[in-house]
Amino acid sequence: MTLAEIIIKAILDAERGPQPLELGADLRRRLENRANMRTAMTKSNIDTILDQLAEEWLVAKEAEREANLERINIEERILELVPPKEEGVSYRKLGNSYRIKSTGKLSYKADLDKLTTLVKDWEIKPIKVEIKADEAMLKHIRANCPDLWRVIAIAITTKPSKTAVTIEETTDDL
């Protein structure tokens, strides 16, 4: 499938919206596809399959990037017509049962040494101290100090994060 065909299919699928799931035939087809893929992976060259999946990933990633740029462009055009508040939420009701919600926000950064000096005598200070776990140290303790890890493990919850997949063009053998 070419890039153009994939993009056209994605646009048509998006226009059709979610389709009802036919559990019988659809589930059977999916299971057959998975079984065929497993058989293919055991009988054929895994590199060939990975090459195809890498191509599909690259096409999908590019379509995602283009869709993101288009969304940002549309948002900018909307904000030209409906300027947001500097801070806070504003709404604009549309005639088609939709409304536009825009949220303006300011971010605050401070020279903490200077700010601390300026407010040292204030009862209420615009500074907060955040205590949080040092993940790098926790990883080190877990990997290298099992006795210490056993002591603190009851206070730590570990769970797998989403695995990142990146496909990069390379000129070397790795």
N, C-alpha and C positions, 0 to 999 in steps of 0.2 A: 504494500500500500504506500503510495507516495505521500509526501508532506501535504500537498494540496488536498488529496482524498481524505486524509486524517482530519484536517482542519474542517473541511466541508461536512464530514460525518459528525464531528463534535458540535458544529453549529446546528445541524439538523436535529441531533439528539437533544441539544439544549432547548431548541424551539418546541420540540414535541413534549418536553417535560418528562417527569418520572412516568414510566410505564408500569402497568400492573404486572406483578410477578406471576408467571405461570409455573407453579411449583412443580407439577409433574414433569412436563417436557423440558422446562428450563433447568430444573435441578438435574435431571437425567443428562442433559447436554453438557452441563458444567462438570459433572462427575466423569463423563466420558472424556471430556477434554483434559481433565486432570490425569486420568488414567493413561491417556494417549501421551501426554507430556512426560509422565514418569517412564513409560515404556520407551519413548524416544530418547530420554536422557540416559537410559541404561544401554540402549542399542547404538545410539549415534554419538557423535563427537560433542561433548558438552560445550566446547569452545564455539561451535557453530551456533548453538542455542544462545549462548551468552552474547555472541556478536549480534544476533537478531534482537535480543532483549536490550542490548546497549543502544542499538539504533532506535528502537521504539522509545526508550527512555529519553534519548536526546531530542527526538521529535516532540514528545510530550512536554519536555522541559522548555523547549523553545515556544511551543504553543502557550504554555503557562506564562512565560515571560511576556509574550505579545499580549495575552489577555490582561495581564496585570498592568501593562503600560496603557492599554486602551481604557481600563477601569479608572486609572489615575487621571487620564486625559478627560474623561467624562466628569469625574468629580471636580476637577478644576473648572470646567465649563459651568457646572451647576453652581459652584461657589462664586463665580463671576455674577450670576443672576440672583443668588440668594446669599449675600455676604454673612458670614458667621459672626456671633458675638465674640469679643476678645476672650472672654472666659464665660463658659456656661453653655447651655443647650438652647437651641432655637429650632422651631418647627415651621414648616410651610406645607399646608394642606394642598393636595392636588385634586383635580376633578375626577380622577380615575380610581378613587378609593385608596390611593397611596398618600404618603406624606414624606417629606424630606426632613431628616433630622441632621443638624450639624452641631458639632461640639467643638467650641473654641477652648484652647487651653494654653496657658503660659507655663513654661518650665523655669525653675529657679535654681541657679547655681550660685555658690557663695565662696568667697575666700574665707575659709573657716577660721583660720588664725585671726584675721582682722575682725570678723564678725564676733568671735568669742571675746576678744578684747573690748569691742564696742558695747557688748551687752553684759559684761561681767557683773555689774551691779543690779541688773534687772531681776525681778522676782520670776517672771515668766520669760523663758529664753526661746528664740526661734531656731533652736538647734536640738537635734535628737541623736542619741547614741543607739546604734543598732547592734545587737549581739546576734551573731549567727554562726553556724557550724563552718569550720574551715575544711572544705571538701578535699583539698589537696592533702592536708594533714591526715584526715580520716582515711583516705586511700592509702597513704603511706603506712599508717598504723595497721590497717587491715591486711596489707600485703607483707609487711615486714616485722610486725610485732604481735604475733597471735595471742600472747599472754595479756597484753594490754587491751587488745580487741575484745577478748572474752569479757573483760571487766566492763567496757563501755557499750558493748553490742546491744544490751537491753534498752539503751536509750537512743539507738540509731535505727532508722528504717531505711533499708536500701531497696531500690526497685530499678529495673532496667529502663533506660530512657529510649526514645526512638532512635533506631540505628540509622545513621546517615549513609546515604548512597550518593556517590558522585562518580560521574564518568568523565574522564579527561582524555584529551588527545595526547598521545605520547609518541616520542620518536625512538625511545630506547626499548630494550627487551622486557622491561618490567611494567 
